Amino acid sequence: MEEKQYRQLVDEAFRRIDAAFENVDPDLAESTFSQGALTIVFRETQQLILSPQAPTLQIWVAFRDRAWHFGLRPEGDGWVDDRGQGIDLFGLIADLARTAAGVTVTISRPQPKGVR
């Protein structure tokens, strides 16, 4: 995959995640896209940071004392962890929002390649 295509896919994923927090009370969870990274602050104290990693074609996520690395699914319909645990990026973000801030977010998913 070329870096330009990778960056477009990361930007799309970050836009979808950011949009999911649009109507959430900012005292509970607020997302900010800056300098290529997406940061979500829960309850004004806990930061979840998503950053693109172009050399590995991944998205890295850090929260508290945990880190995850996500690669694009072969079907092109999302991002999955690289440790084979089947963790979905959008599912992880929704789970962390629920446990860290008590908010429910729905992140729209891209359609698999070839589906219109």
Buried (B, 14 or more C-beta within 10 A) or exposed (E): EEEEEBBEBBBEBBEBBBBBBEEBEEEBBBBEBEEEBBBBBBEEEBEBBBBBBEEEBBBBBBBEEEEBBBBBBEEEBBBBBBEEEEBBBBBBBBEBBEEBBEBEBEBEEBEEEEEE
